[in-house]
Amino acid sequence: MQRMAGPTTKAGGPEASGSMVRRILLGSQLRRLRESCGVTREQAGYSIRASESKISRMELGRVSFKPRDVADLLTLYGVTDESEREPLLSLARTSSRAGWWHSYNDVLPSWFQTYVGLEAAAERIGTYELQFVHGLLQTESYSHAVMVSGHRGELPRTEVDRRVALRLARQKLLVSERAPHLHCVLDEAALRRPYGGRRAMGEQLTALLEFSDFPNITLQVVPFQHGGHVAESGAFTLLRFAEQELSDLVYLEQLTGALYLDKGDEVAAYQVVLDRLAEAALDESATRDLLADLRRRL
């Protein structure tokens, strides 16, 4: 069975994900400073010869920072004390390291780059899937089948292989030094769709059984026998961060983009749904029994 892509490399480790965290922290602090002194994004962009949209991307931590631009913005925002400027300039200098996922830019949509970086920086990941197994838990054969079925032969084989390699590389996170806790709730329907045929599905069920033994993974299945449940909105992922300055957020993937919800009441609503799904789902032991039974039936 091919699942894990090997030990965590330097580019995929804490330093790379830490860069994403530093960009988000710096961006949020720059936004607070700008708003506190009544400067518009357009005015801020003009001061560093950039567009309003560039300031927006900076404040969301989605682009790297040039120390000179940060210095000019701090001056514009009235931050002149060196003791206040230096910590922020230090963040700018150390936030430019590219994450390992940037090597997949040729097959990685810009909106998903942000998610991969946030996923790598999260302390806890909660997710609900109903169509297929979550990407962090997919085997190579299963992932290939999902990718091909979703594009109906429109993608060349080389691009499919690159996308599968990216998905497998993301799994390094689960065995890294700062591995997050993953709570994955699957609808039974996701286990009944035989992507890739019997052999691929058998490998996937075996992988899920192995993943269920990981101390940092909680895997549950909502069985058909439960009937209707609270996840009317479909699949979603909830990311929580150790850093208090980072807002927890909900990620909703769409066909050509994604939504990131970070308002407290929105995140709380999805947490309630995830909690209720966990209550409706089989416990971890019963989930393993179901996975083993489905594997035997194959």
C-alpha positions as CSV (number, residue, x, y, z in Angstrom):
1,M,0.0,0.0,0.0
2,Q,1.3,3.4,-1.0
3,R,0.1,6.1,1.3
4,M,2.6,8.2,3.2
5,A,5.1,10.1,1.0
6,G,8.1,9.5,3.3
7,P,9.5,11.4,6.3
8,T,8.9,15.1,6.6
9,T,11.4,17.1,4.6
10,K,12.8,20.4,5.7
11,A,10.6,22.3,3.3
12,G,7.5,20.7,4.6
13,G,8.3,21.1,8.3
14,P,7.5,23.6,11.0
15,E,9.6,26.4,9.4
16,A,7.6,26.4,6.2
17,S,4.2,26.4,7.9
18,G,5.6,28.9,10.4
19,S,6.1,31.3,7.6
20,M,2.5,31.2,6.8
21,V,1.6,31.9,10.4
22,R,4.0,34.9,10.5
23,R,2.5,36.3,7.4
24,I,-1.0,36.1,8.8
25,L,0.1,37.6,12.1
26,L,1.9,40.5,10.5
27,G,-1.0,41.1,8.1
28,S,-3.6,41.2,10.8
29,Q,-1.4,43.6,12.9
30,L,-0.9,45.9,9.9
31,R,-4.7,45.9,9.3
32,R,-5.4,46.9,12.9
33,L,-2.8,49.7,12.7
34,R,-4.3,51.0,9.4
35,E,-7.8,50.9,10.7
36,S,-6.9,52.6,14.0
37,C,-5.5,55.6,12.2
38,G,-8.3,55.8,9.6
39,V,-6.1,55.1,6.5
40,T,-7.9,53.4,3.6
41,R,-6.4,50.5,1.7
42,E,-6.2,52.7,-1.4
43,Q,-4.1,55.3,0.6
44,A,-1.9,52.5,2.0
45,G,-1.3,51.1,-1.4
46,Y,-0.4,54.5,-2.8
47,S,2.2,54.9,-0.1
48,I,4.1,51.8,-1.2
49,R,3.4,52.1,-4.9
50,A,0.9,49.1,-4.8
51,S,-2.8,48.5,-5.5
52,E,-5.6,48.4,-3.0
53,S,-5.9,44.7,-3.7
54,K,-2.2,44.1,-2.9
55,I,-2.8,45.7,0.5
56,S,-5.8,43.4,1.0
57,R,-3.7,40.3,0.2
58,M,-1.0,41.5,2.5
59,E,-3.4,41.9,5.4
60,L,-4.7,38.4,4.8
61,G,-1.2,37.0,4.8
62,R,-1.5,35.7,1.3
63,V,1.6,37.3,-0.1
64,S,5.2,37.7,1.2
65,F,6.3,41.0,2.7
66,K,9.2,43.3,1.7
67,P,10.7,44.8,4.8
68,R,10.9,48.2,3.0
69,D,7.1,48.1,2.3
70,V,6.4,47.3,5.9
71,A,8.6,50.1,7.2
72,D,6.9,52.6,4.9
73,L,3.4,51.4,6.1
74,L,4.4,51.6,9.7
75,T,5.6,55.2,9.2
76,L,2.3,56.0,7.5
77,Y,0.4,54.5,10.4
78,G,2.4,56.6,12.9
79,V,4.5,53.8,14.3
80,T,7.8,55.5,14.8
81,D,9.1,54.1,18.0
82,E,11.9,51.6,17.1
83,S,10.9,49.2,19.9
84,E,7.4,48.9,18.3
85,R,8.7,48.8,14.7
86,E,11.4,46.1,15.1
87,P,9.2,43.2,16.0
88,L,7.0,43.8,13.0
89,L,10.0,44.3,10.7
90,S,11.4,41.0,12.1
91,L,8.2,39.2,11.2
92,A,8.5,40.6,7.6
93,R,12.1,39.4,7.3
94,T,11.3,35.9,8.5
95,S,8.0,35.4,6.6
96,S,9.3,35.1,3.1
97,R,10.2,31.4,3.2
98,A,8.2,29.6,0.5
99,G,6.2,26.6,1.7
100,W,6.9,23.2,0.2
101,W,3.6,23.4,-1.7
102,H,4.8,26.3,-3.9
103,S,6.7,23.7,-5.9
104,Y,3.3,22.5,-7.1
105,N,2.2,25.9,-8.3
106,D,1.7,24.5,-11.8
107,V,-1.2,22.4,-10.6
108,L,-2.3,24.2,-7.5
109,P,-5.0,26.9,-7.8
110,S,-4.2,30.1,-6.0
111,W,-7.2,29.8,-3.8
112,F,-6.1,26.4,-2.6
113,Q,-2.5,27.5,-1.9
114,T,-3.9,29.5,1.0
115,Y,-5.7,26.5,2.3
116,V,-2.7,24.2,2.2
117,G,-0.6,26.8,4.1
118,L,-3.3,27.2,6.8
119,E,-3.8,23.4,7.0
120,A,-0.1,23.1,7.7
121,A,-0.3,25.7,10.4
122,A,-3.4,24.4,12.2
123,E,-3.4,22.8,15.6
124,R,-6.7,21.1,15.1
125,I,-8.5,20.1,11.9
126,G,-12.2,19.1,12.0
127,T,-13.8,17.9,8.8
128,Y,-17.0,16.3,7.4
129,E,-17.0,14.5,4.0
130,L,-19.9,12.8,2.3
131,Q,-18.8,12.1,-1.3
132,F,-15.3,10.7,-0.8
133,V,-12.6,10.1,1.7
134,H,-10.9,13.3,2.9
135,G,-7.7,14.2,1.0
136,L,-5.4,13.9,4.0
137,L,-6.4,10.2,4.3
138,Q,-6.5,9.1,0.7
139,T,-4.2,6.4,-0.8
140,E,-2.4,6.9,-4.1
141,S,-4.7,4.7,-6.1
142,Y,-7.9,6.1,-4.6
143,S,-6.7,9.7,-5.0
144,H,-5.9,9.0,-8.7
145,A,-9.3,7.5,-9.3
146,V,-11.0,10.5,-7.6
147,M,-8.9,12.9,-9.7
148,V,-9.7,11.2,-13.0
149,S,-13.4,10.8,-12.3
150,G,-13.7,14.5,-11.4
151,H,-12.2,15.7,-14.7
152,R,-13.4,13.0,-17.1
153,G,-10.1,12.6,-18.9
154,E,-9.7,16.3,-19.4
155,L,-6.4,16.4,-17.6
156,P,-3.1,15.0,-19.1
157,R,-1.6,12.0,-17.2
158,T,1.3,14.1,-16.0
159,E,-0.9,16.7,-14.4
160,V,-3.0,14.0,-12.7
161,D,0.2,12.5,-11.3
162,R,1.4,15.9,-10.0
163,R,-2.0,16.5,-8.3
164,V,-1.9,13.1,-6.7
165,A,1.7,13.7,-5.6
166,L,0.6,17.0,-3.9
167,R,-2.2,15.2,-2.1
168,L,0.2,12.5,-0.8
169,A,2.7,15.2,0.2
170,R,0.1,16.9,2.4
171,Q,-0.1,13.6,4.4
172,K,3.4,14.2,5.8
173,L,1.6,16.7,8.1
174,L,0.0,13.8,10.0
175,V,3.4,12.4,11.0
176,S,5.3,15.6,11.4
177,E,6.7,16.9,14.7
178,R,3.8,19.4,15.0
179,A,1.1,17.1,13.7
180,P,-2.3,18.5,14.3
181,H,-5.3,16.6,15.7
182,L,-7.5,15.5,12.8
183,H,-11.1,14.8,13.6
184,C,-12.7,13.4,10.4
185,V,-16.3,12.5,10.2
186,L,-17.2,10.5,7.0
187,D,-20.7,9.8,5.7
188,E,-21.1,6.1,5.0
189,A,-21.8,7.1,1.4
190,A,-18.1,8.0,1.0
191,L,-17.2,4.4,1.8
192,R,-19.7,2.9,-0.6
193,R,-18.5,4.6,-3.8
194,P,-15.8,2.2,-5.1
195,Y,-13.4,4.8,-6.7
196,G,-10.8,2.9,-8.6
197,G,-12.5,-0.5,-8.3
198,R,-12.4,-3.2,-5.6
199,R,-8.6,-3.3,-5.3
200,A,-8.2,0.5,-4.8
201,M,-11.1,0.6,-2.5
202,G,-9.8,-2.3,-0.4
203,E,-6.4,-0.4,-0.1
204,Q,-8.3,2.7,1.0
205,L,-10.3,0.9,3.7
206,T,-7.1,-0.7,5.0
207,A,-5.5,2.7,5.1
208,L,-8.4,4.2,7.0
209,L,-8.1,1.3,9.5
210,E,-4.4,2.1,10.0
211,F,-5.1,5.9,10.3
212,S,-7.8,5.2,12.9
213,D,-5.0,3.9,15.2
214,F,-3.0,7.2,15.0
215,P,-3.1,9.0,18.4
216,N,-3.7,12.3,16.6
217,I,-6.6,11.1,14.4
218,T,-10.2,10.6,15.4
219,L,-12.2,8.8,12.6
220,Q,-15.9,8.4,12.7
221,V,-18.6,7.3,10.2
222,V,-22.2,8.4,10.1
223,P,-24.0,5.2,9.1
224,F,-26.9,5.0,6.7
225,Q,-29.1,3.7,9.5
226,H,-29.0,7.0,11.2
227,G,-31.1,8.6,8.6
228,G,-31.0,12.4,8.2
229,H,-28.5,14.6,10.1
230,V,-27.5,18.2,10.6
231,A,-24.9,18.6,7.9
232,E,-27.4,20.2,5.4
233,S,-24.7,22.4,3.9
234,G,-22.5,19.6,2.8
235,A,-18.7,19.0,3.3
236,F,-16.6,21.5,5.3
237,T,-13.4,21.8,7.2
238,L,-12.8,23.7,10.4
239,L,-9.3,24.9,11.2
240,R,-8.2,25.9,14.7
241,F,-4.8,27.5,15.5
242,A,-2.7,27.6,18.6
243,E,-1.8,31.2,18.1
244,Q,-4.5,33.4,19.8
245,E,-4.0,36.1,17.2
246,L,-5.1,33.8,14.4
247,S,-8.9,33.5,13.9
248,D,-10.3,30.0,13.7
249,L,-11.9,29.5,10.3
250,V,-14.1,27.3,8.2
251,Y,-13.1,26.3,4.7
252,L,-15.8,25.6,2.1
253,E,-14.5,24.3,-1.3
254,Q,-16.5,25.1,-4.4
255,L,-16.0,24.1,-8.1
256,T,-13.9,27.1,-9.1
257,G,-12.9,28.6,-5.7
258,A,-13.4,28.5,-2.0
259,L,-14.9,30.4,0.9
260,Y,-13.1,31.2,4.1
261,L,-15.4,32.0,7.0
262,D,-13.7,33.5,10.1
263,K,-16.4,35.4,12.0
264,G,-16.8,34.0,15.4
265,D,-20.5,33.2,15.1
266,E,-20.0,31.4,11.7
267,V,-17.2,29.3,13.0
268,A,-19.2,28.4,16.2
269,A,-22.1,27.3,14.1
270,Y,-20.0,24.9,12.1
271,Q,-18.4,23.6,15.3
272,V,-21.9,22.8,16.6
273,V,-22.7,20.9,13.4
274,L,-19.4,18.9,13.7
275,D,-20.2,18.1,17.3
276,R,-23.7,16.9,16.5
277,L,-22.3,14.8,13.6
278,A,-19.9,13.2,16.0
279,E,-22.8,12.4,18.3
280,A,-24.7,10.9,15.4
281,A,-21.7,8.9,14.1
282,L,-20.4,5.5,15.2
283,D,-17.8,5.8,17.9
284,E,-14.2,5.0,17.0
285,S,-14.4,1.3,17.9
286,A,-17.6,0.8,15.9
287,T,-16.2,2.8,13.0
288,R,-13.3,0.4,12.9
289,D,-15.7,-2.6,12.9
290,L,-17.6,-1.1,10.0
291,L,-14.4,-0.4,8.0
292,A,-13.2,-4.0,8.6
293,D,-16.6,-5.4,7.6
294,L,-16.7,-3.3,4.4
295,R,-13.2,-4.5,3.5
296,R,-14.2,-8.2,4.0
297,R,-17.2,-7.7,1.8
298,L,-14.9,-6.5,-1.0
